[in-house]
Amino acid sequence: MLTVQVVFTILYAALFSNVIWLMPLLVRLQFGSPDPAWRDWQTIAVTAAIPTFMTLSIFWGELLRHVSIRRYLAIFWLVAALPLGCVALVQNYWQLLVLHVIASAGAAGWMPINGRLLKHFYPDQARGRAYALLNVATLGGAAVASYWVGLWMESHPQSFRVYFPIASAAQIVGIAILLWLVRHTNAEQKREPQPARAEPPAAPSLRMLLRPLLHMGAVLRADRAFMLYEKAFMTYGAAYMLCEAILPVLATARLGMRYEDYAHSTLTVSRAVMVIFMLPFGWLLDRIGPVRVSGLAFGVLCVYPVLLLAAGDASGVALASVAWGIGLAGVMMSWMLGPMALAGTPENVPVYVAIHATLVGVRGIVFQIVGMVLYRVTQSFLWPLIAAAAAFAWAAVQMWQLHRSTHWPAPAKAAPEPG
């Protein structure tokens, strides 16, 4: 089962890992405005799209409650992968942005289904190690894909018009593999037959449309430990988004980096380091739990923005990416498995994971803009990156405080029903 899921994971990573770095570089080096100030804001619109549209995860989680896994994954491919295949046709920034925004809205659908399947496929006592192995596959695939796409783009700047359609089509194969695994393990939940309606259903109301958001608020109010976990992750996420906003600008405007140098010194280095540290963090998570792992990872990440400030060339960025990779290896484990542990029961997992992913969007909307405003107002990378280091440190403190006040593993409980 794990081997089959690894194949899907590598195919998935081959597409979506390159979107993270290649889309901003296409803006900086091909499709952006010749005005540097306007191009900075165009870059922010692209880098902020993925975390911003994670706010839709709560709605994807609601969809998962009502449709089969087969239909859900078909919709996911149409919204998340197909638009990226169409990037081959873009001729200007606005076309690129529209396709990227649609795909980002679709990418938000991965978290609820991934949480549900992980809970079904692997027992609690081994899930950390299994998830670590899957992340090793993700990161290994991402590192190799970013390395070769970086080389390809440097020698042939229009090669993205070939890469994106091929990688998008490969997702069909990956989803077919995942559906085979779902059938093989009987992961599809049986649904109770719905009683016949005497009257036609009422037209959608505002409350019906807002129900997932109202449910999210009810869950956070009812589960104090989960709320505090999300507060700590919100603080970490603020720091993360400040760094995400500044990195492409620092790399291109101050250091003059292009596709190959940028891909190799950022994504390739950080993903390779994450591969090395993923299994140790998986082992550690099974023993000390996601809260302490998160606190440890956030503490390591304090070093990253400081090293970015000191970077004078691509090798300096690569050194910073080593610290980034170590910290994110721990975050990657606790990001998914923390909400799953707090959920307590399999039925709660898609809800908790969707809420967790949705709040990524909140911090993406706010703090990427804050990072760019700080940079534009001060004309310096110092203040946004110092703010990021301080936020990472405070997030680590919050996690350690939460650990002292919470017993693990979390007891099984029933989440509030949607209103």
KADA-V19394 format. One record per pair of residues at least 12 apart in sequence whose ideal C-beta (glycine too) atoms are under 10 Angstrom apart, sorted by the first residue. I is the first residue (numbers start at 1). GAP is how many residues later the second one is. Records with the same first field share a line. If there is no record, write none. Layout:
I: GAP / GAP
This chain:
1: 120 / 121 / 129 / 180 / 183 / 184
2: 119 / 120 / 127 / 128 / 131 / 132 / 135 / 179
3: 130 / 134
4: 173 / 174 / 176 / 177 / 180 / 181
5: 112 / 113 / 116 / 117 / 125 / 128 / 129 / 132 / 172 / 173 / 176
6: 127 / 128 / 130 / 131 / 132 / 134 / 135 / 171
7: 130 / 166 / 167 / 170 / 171 / 174
8: 126 / 129 / 163 / 165 / 166 / 167 / 168 / 169 / 170 / 171 / 172 / 173
9: 105 / 124 / 125 / 126 / 127 / 128 / 129 / 130 / 131 / 132 / 133 / 165 / 168 / 169
10: 124 / 127 / 128 / 130 / 131 / 132 / 134 / 135 / 160 / 164
11: 130 / 156 / 159 / 160 / 161 / 162 / 163 / 164 / 166 / 167
12: 68 / 69 / 98 / 102 / 125 / 126 / 129 / 130 / 155 / 158 / 159 / 162 / 163 / 166
13: 122 / 124 / 125 / 126 / 127 / 128 / 129 / 130 / 131 / 132 / 133 / 154 / 161 / 258
14: 124 / 127 / 128 / 130 / 131 / 132 / 134 / 135 / 149 / 152 / 153 / 156 / 157 / 160
15: 65 / 66 / 69 / 70 / 88 / 126 / 127 / 130 / 148 / 149 / 151 / 152 / 153 / 154 / 155 / 156 / 159
16: 34 / 64 / 65 / 68 / 87 / 91 / 94 / 122 / 126 / 129 / 151 / 155
17: 121 / 122 / 124 / 125 / 126 / 127 / 128 / 129 / 132 / 150 / 250 / 254
18: 66 / 124 / 127 / 128 / 130 / 131 / 132 / 135 / 142 / 145 / 146 / 149 / 245 / 249
19: 27 / 30 / 31 / 61 / 65 / 68 / 81 / 84 / 85 / 88 / 145 / 148
20: 27 / 30 / 122 / 126 / 224 / 246 / 247
21: 26 / 121 / 125 / 128 / 129 / 226 / 227 / 230 / 238 / 241 / 242 / 245 / 246 / 247
22: 65 / 124 / 127 / 128 / 131 / 138 / 141 / 142 / 237 / 240 / 241 / 245
23: 20 / 23 / 24 / 26 / 27 / 61 / 64 / 73 / 74 / 76 / 77 / 80 / 81 / 137 / 225
24: 18 / 19 / 20 / 21 / 22 / 23 / 76 / 220 / 221 / 223 / 224 / 225 / 227 / 228 / 238
25: 18 / 21 / 125 / 128 / 132 / 135 / 223 / 226 / 227 / 232 / 233 / 234 / 237 / 238
26: 17 / 20 / 61 / 64 / 67 / 70 / 74 / 127 / 131 / 134 / 233
27: 12 / 13 / 15 / 16 / 17 / 18 / 19 / 20 / 66 / 69 / 70 / 73 / 221 / 225
28: 12 / 14 / 15 / 18 / 220 / 221 / 223 / 224 / 225 / 229 / 230 / 231 / 234
29: 124 / 128 / 223 / 228 / 229 / 230 / 233
30: 60 / 62 / 63 / 66 / 123 / 127 / 128 / 130 / 229
31: 15 / 59 / 60 / 61 / 62 / 63 / 64 / 65 / 66
32: 14 / 61 / 64 / 220
33: 60
36: 213 / 216 / 217
37: 339
38: 55
39: 54 / 210 / 213 / 214
40: 205 / 208 / 209 / 213 / 332 / 335 / 336
41: 328 / 331 / 335
42: 51 / 52 / 54 / 55
43: 202 / 205 / 206 / 209 / 325 / 329
44: 200 / 201 / 202 / 204 / 205 / 324 / 325 / 327 / 328 / 329 / 331
45: 48 / 52 / 55 / 56 / 323
46: 47 / 50 / 51 / 54 / 55 / 58 / 202
47: 194 / 197 / 198 / 199 / 200 / 201 / 202 / 317 / 321 / 324 / 325
48: 56 / 193 / 196 / 197 / 313 / 316 / 317 / 318 / 319 / 320 / 321 / 323 / 324
49: 48 / 51 / 52 / 53 / 54 / 55 / 56 / 58 / 312 / 315 / 319
50: 50 / 51 / 53 / 54 / 55 / 57 / 58 / 194 / 310 / 311 / 314
51: 53 / 56 / 57 / 186 / 189 / 190 / 193 / 306 / 308 / 309 / 310 / 311 / 312 / 313 / 314 / 315 / 316 / 317
52: 49 / 52 / 53 / 56 / 189 / 308 / 309 / 310 / 311 / 312 / 313 / 314 / 316 / 317
53: 47 / 48 / 49 / 50 / 51 / 52 / 53 / 54 / 55 / 56 / 305 / 307 / 308 / 311 / 312
54: 50 / 51 / 53 / 54 / 56 / 57 / 300 / 302 / 303 / 304 / 305 / 306 / 307 / 308 / 309 / 310 / 311
55: 50 / 53 / 158 / 302 / 303 / 304 / 305 / 306 / 307 / 308 / 309 / 310
56: 23 / 48 / 49 / 50 / 51 / 52 / 53 / 156 / 298 / 301 / 302 / 305
57: 50 / 51 / 52 / 53 / 54 / 55 / 155 / 159 / 293 / 296 / 297 / 298 / 299 / 300 / 301 / 302 / 303 / 304
58: 50 / 53 / 54 / 153 / 154 / 155 / 157 / 158 / 293 / 295 / 296 / 297 / 298 / 299 / 300 / 301 / 303
59: 46 / 49 / 50 / 53 / 150 / 152 / 153 / 154 / 295 / 299
60: 12 / 15 / 16 / 19 / 45 / 46 / 47 / 48 / 49 / 50 / 51 / 52 / 53 / 152 / 290 / 294 / 297 / 298
61: 47 / 48 / 50 / 51 / 52 / 54 / 55 / 151 / 154 / 155 / 288 / 289 / 290 / 291 / 292 / 293 / 294 / 296 / 297
62: 50 / 149 / 150 / 151 / 153 / 288 / 289 / 292 / 356
63: 12 / 13 / 46 / 49 / 50 / 149 / 291
64: 12 / 45 / 48 / 49 / 51 / 52 / 125 / 286 / 287 / 290
65: 47 / 124 / 126 / 147 / 282 / 285 / 286 / 289 / 353
66: 125
67: 124
68: 114 / 120 / 121 / 123
69: 44 / 47 / 48 / 109 / 110 / 113 / 114 / 118 / 119 / 120
70: 105 / 109 / 112 / 113 / 118
72: 37 / 40 / 41 / 44
73: 36 / 37 / 40 / 98 / 101 / 102 / 103 / 105 / 106 / 109
74: 98 / 101 / 105
75: 31 / 34
76: 30 / 31 / 32 / 33 / 34 / 37 / 95 / 99
77: 29 / 32 / 91 / 94 / 95 / 97 / 98
78: 24 / 28
79: 23 / 24 / 25 / 26 / 27 / 28 / 29 / 30
80: 22 / 23 / 24 / 25 / 26 / 27 / 28 / 29 / 30 / 88 / 91
81: 22 / 25 / 26 / 83 / 86 / 87 / 88 / 89 / 90 / 91 / 93 / 94
82: 17 / 20 / 21 / 24 / 83 / 86 / 87 / 89 / 90
83: 15 / 16 / 17 / 18 / 19 / 20 / 21 / 22 / 23 / 81 / 85
84: 15 / 16 / 18 / 19 / 20 / 22 / 23 / 79 / 80 / 81 / 83 / 84 / 87
85: 14 / 18 / 79 / 80 / 81 / 82 / 83 / 84 / 85 / 86
86: 12 / 13 / 16 / 17 / 78 / 79 / 82
87: 12 / 13 / 16 / 73 / 74 / 76 / 77 / 78 / 81
88: 70 / 72 / 73 / 74 / 75 / 76 / 77 / 78 / 80
89: 72 / 75 / 76
90: 70 / 71 / 74
96: 64
99: 65
103: 61 / 65
104: 257 / 260
107: 250
108: 246 / 249 / 250 / 252 / 253
109: 245 / 248
110: 243 / 247
111: 224 / 225 / 228 / 239 / 242 / 243 / 244 / 245 / 246 / 247 / 249
112: 237 / 238 / 239 / 240 / 241 / 242 / 243 / 244 / 245 / 246
113: 65 / 69 / 237 / 240 / 241
114: 17 / 20 / 64 / 222 / 235 / 236 / 239 / 243
115: 221 / 222 / 224 / 225 / 228 / 231 / 233 / 234 / 235 / 236 / 237 / 238 / 239 / 241 / 242
116: 71 / 73 / 224 / 230 / 231 / 233 / 234 / 235 / 237 / 238
117: 61 / 64 / 65 / 68 / 70 / 232 / 233
118: 12 / 13 / 16 / 218 / 219 / 222 / 231 / 235
119: 68 / 221 / 224 / 226 / 227 / 228 / 229 / 230 / 231 / 234
120: 62 / 65 / 66 / 67 / 68 / 69 / 226 / 229
121: 13 / 60 / 61 / 64 / 66
122: 12
124: 162 / 213 / 216 / 217 / 285
125: 161 / 284
126: 156 / 160
127: 155 / 158 / 159 / 209 / 210 / 213 / 214
128: 151 / 153 / 154 / 155 / 156 / 157 / 158 / 159 / 161 / 162 / 165 / 205 / 206 / 209 / 213
129: 150 / 153 / 154 / 156 / 157
130: 152 / 156
131: 147 / 150 / 151 / 154 / 155 / 201 / 202 / 205 / 206 / 209
132: 145 / 146 / 147 / 148 / 149 / 150 / 151 / 152 / 153 / 154 / 197 / 200 / 201 / 205
133: 145 / 146 / 149
134: 144 / 148 / 202
135: 139 / 140 / 143 / 144 / 146 / 147 / 194 / 197 / 198 / 201
136: 138 / 139 / 140 / 141 / 142 / 143 / 146 / 193
137: 138 / 141
138: 133 / 136 / 137 / 140 / 194
139: 128 / 131 / 132 / 133 / 134 / 135 / 136 / 137 / 138 / 139 / 186 / 189 / 190 / 193
140: 131 / 132 / 134 / 135 / 138
141: 130 / 134
142: 125 / 126 / 128 / 129 / 130 / 132 / 133
143: 120 / 121 / 124 / 125 / 126 / 127 / 128 / 129 / 130 / 131 / 132 / 182
144: 124 / 127 / 128
145: 18 / 22 / 118 / 122 / 123 / 126
146: 116 / 117 / 118 / 120 / 121 / 122 / 123 / 124 / 125 / 126
147: 113 / 116 / 117 / 120 / 121 / 122 / 124 / 125
148: 15 / 115 / 120
149: 14 / 15 / 18 / 110 / 111 / 114 / 118 / 119
150: 108 / 109 / 110 / 111 / 112 / 113 / 114 / 115 / 116 / 117 / 118
151: 108 / 109 / 112 / 113
152: 107 / 108 / 111
153: 105 / 106 / 107 / 109 / 110
154: 104 / 105 / 106 / 107 / 108 / 109 / 110
155: 104 / 105
157: 101 / 102
159: 100
160: 99
189: 157 / 158
207: 212
208: 210 / 211
210: 209
211: 207 / 208
212: 139 / 142 / 143 / 146 / 206
213: 142 / 145
214: 202 / 204 / 205
215: 136 / 139 / 140 / 200 / 201 / 202 / 203 / 204
216: 135 / 136 / 138 / 139 / 140 / 142 / 143 / 200 / 202
217: 138 / 199 / 202
218: 197 / 198 / 199 / 200 / 201
219: 124 / 129 / 132 / 133 / 135 / 136 / 196 / 197 / 199
220: 135 / 139 / 196
221: 195
222: 191 / 192 / 193 / 194
223: 119 / 120 / 121 / 125 / 129 / 132 / 187 / 190 / 192 / 193
224: 178 / 181 / 182
225: 66 / 116 / 117 / 177 / 180 / 181 / 182 / 183 / 185
226: 112 / 113 / 115 / 116 / 117 / 118 / 122 / 126 / 129 / 130 / 180 / 184 / 189
227: 115 / 175
228: 63 / 170 / 171 / 173 / 174 / 177 / 178
229: 61 / 62 / 65 / 105 / 109 / 110 / 112 / 113 / 123 / 127 / 169 / 170 / 173 / 177 / 181
230: 108 / 109 / 112 / 122 / 125 / 126 / 128 / 129 / 132
231: 128 / 164 / 167 / 168 / 171
232: 59 / 62 / 63 / 66 / 106 / 162 / 163 / 164 / 165 / 166 / 167 / 168 / 169 / 170
233: 61 / 65 / 98 / 101 / 102 / 105 / 106 / 123 / 126 / 127 / 130 / 162 / 165 / 166
234: 125 / 126 / 128 / 129 / 132 / 133 / 157 / 161 / 164
235: 63 / 128 / 155 / 156 / 157 / 158 / 159 / 160 / 161 / 162 / 163 / 164
236: 58 / 59 / 61 / 62 / 65 / 91 / 95 / 99 / 127 / 155 / 156 / 158 / 159 / 160 / 162 / 163
237: 94 / 122 / 123 / 124 / 125 / 126 / 127 / 129 / 130 / 154 / 158
238: 125 / 126 / 128 / 129 / 130 / 132 / 133 / 149 / 150 / 152 / 153 / 154 / 156 / 157
239: 59 / 62 / 63 / 65 / 66 / 124 / 128 / 132 / 145 / 146 / 148 / 149 / 150 / 151 / 152 / 153 / 154 / 155 / 156
240: 58 / 61 / 64 / 84 / 87 / 88 / 91 / 120 / 123 / 124 / 127 / 128 / 148 / 151 / 152 / 155
241: 119 / 122 / 123 / 124 / 125 / 126 / 127 / 128 / 129 / 130 / 143 / 147 / 150
242: 63 / 121 / 125 / 126 / 128 / 129 / 130 / 132 / 133 / 141 / 142 / 143 / 144 / 145 / 146 / 147 / 148 / 149 / 150
243: 58 / 61 / 62 / 65 / 77 / 81 / 124 / 125 / 128 / 141 / 142 / 144 / 145 / 146 / 148 / 149
244: 120 / 123 / 124 / 127 / 144
245: 119 / 122 / 123 / 124 / 125 / 126 / 127 / 128 / 129 / 130 / 139 / 143
246: 59 / 62 / 63 / 122 / 125 / 126 / 128 / 129 / 135 / 137 / 138 / 139 / 142
247: 15 / 19 / 57 / 58 / 61 / 70 / 73 / 74 / 77 / 124 / 134 / 138
248: 14 / 18
249: 122 / 123 / 126 / 127 / 132 / 135
250: 58 / 59 / 61 / 67 / 125 / 131 / 134 / 135
251: 14 / 15 / 57 / 60 / 63 / 66
253: 122 / 128
254: 57 / 58 / 127
255: 56 / 57 / 58 / 59 / 61 / 62
256: 57 / 58
257: 56 / 57 / 60
258: 56
260: 54
261: 52 / 53 / 54 / 56 / 57
262: 52 / 55
264: 50 / 53 / 54 / 57
265: 46 / 48 / 49 / 50 / 51 / 52 / 53 / 54 / 55 / 56
266: 48 / 51 / 52 / 54 / 55 / 58 / 59
267: 54 / 58
268: 50 / 53
269: 45 / 46 / 48 / 49 / 50 / 51 / 52 / 53 / 55 / 56
270: 34 / 48 / 50 / 51 / 52 / 53 / 54 / 55 / 56 / 57 / 58 / 59
271: 50 / 53 / 54 / 57 / 58
272: 49 / 50 / 53
273: 45 / 48 / 49 / 50 / 51 / 52 / 53 / 54 / 55 / 56
274: 47 / 50 / 51 / 52 / 53 / 54 / 55 / 56 / 57 / 58
275: 50 / 54
276: 46 / 49 / 50 / 53
277: 20 / 23 / 48 / 49 / 50 / 51 / 52 / 53 / 55 / 56
278: 47 / 50 / 51 / 52 / 54 / 55
279: 50 / 54
280: 46 / 49 / 50 / 53
281: 12 / 15 / 16 / 45 / 47 / 48 / 49 / 50 / 51 / 52 / 53
282: 47 / 48 / 50 / 51 / 55
283: 50
284: 12 / 46 / 49
285: 45 / 48 / 49 / 52 / 53 / 56
286: 47 / 51
288: 115 / 120
289: 45 / 48 / 49 / 52 / 114 / 117 / 118 / 119 / 120 / 121
290: 40 / 43 / 44 / 45 / 46 / 47 / 48 / 49 / 50 / 51 / 52 / 109 / 113 / 118 / 119 / 120
291: 43 / 47 / 50 / 51 / 107 / 108 / 109 / 110 / 111 / 112 / 113 / 114 / 115 / 117
292: 38 / 42 / 107 / 108 / 110 / 111 / 116
293: 36 / 37 / 38 / 40 / 41 / 44 / 45 / 106 / 110
294: 36 / 37 / 39 / 40 / 41 / 43 / 44 / 101 / 102 / 104 / 105 / 106 / 108 / 109
295: 35 / 39 / 100 / 101 / 102 / 103 / 104 / 105 / 106 / 107 / 108
296: 30 / 31 / 34 / 35 / 38 / 100 / 103 / 104
297: 29 / 30 / 31 / 32 / 33 / 34 / 35 / 36 / 37 / 38 / 95 / 98 / 99 / 102
298: 29 / 32 / 33 / 36 / 93 / 94 / 95 / 96 / 97 / 98 / 99 / 100 / 101 / 102
299: 28 / 31 / 93 / 94 / 96 / 97 / 98 / 100 / 101
300: 23 / 24 / 25 / 26 / 27 / 28 / 29 / 30 / 31 / 92 / 96
301: 22 / 23 / 25 / 26 / 27 / 29 / 30 / 87 / 88 / 90 / 91 / 92 / 94 / 95
302: 21 / 25 / 86 / 87 / 88 / 89 / 90 / 91 / 92 / 93 / 94
303: 16 / 17 / 19 / 20 / 21 / 23 / 24 / 86 / 89
304: 15 / 16 / 17 / 18 / 19 / 20 / 21 / 22 / 23 / 24 / 81 / 84 / 85 / 88
305: 15 / 18 / 19 / 76 / 77 / 79 / 80 / 81 / 82 / 83 / 84 / 85 / 86 / 87
306: 14 / 17 / 79 / 80 / 82 / 83
307: 12 / 13 / 14 / 15 / 16 / 17 / 78 / 82
308: 12 / 13 / 15 / 16 / 73 / 77 / 80 / 81
309: 71 / 72 / 73 / 75 / 76 / 77 / 79 / 80
311: 70
327: 65 / 69
331: 64
334: 65
335: 18 / 21 / 22 / 25
336: 13 / 17 / 20 / 21
337: 16
338: 14 / 15 / 18 / 61 / 72
339: 12 / 13 / 14 / 15 / 16 / 17 / 18
340: 12 / 13 / 16 / 70
341: 67 / 68 / 69
342: 14 / 64 / 66 / 67 / 68 / 71
343: 12 / 13 / 67 / 69 / 70 / 72
344: 65 / 66 / 67 / 68 / 69 / 70 / 71
345: 65 / 66 / 67 / 68 / 69 / 70
346: 66
347: 65 / 67 / 68
348: 62 / 64 / 65 / 66 / 67
349: 66
351: 64 / 65 / 67
352: 63
355: 60
367: 17 / 20 / 21 / 24
370: 14 / 17
371: 12 / 13 / 14 / 16 / 17
372: 12
374: 12 / 13 / 14
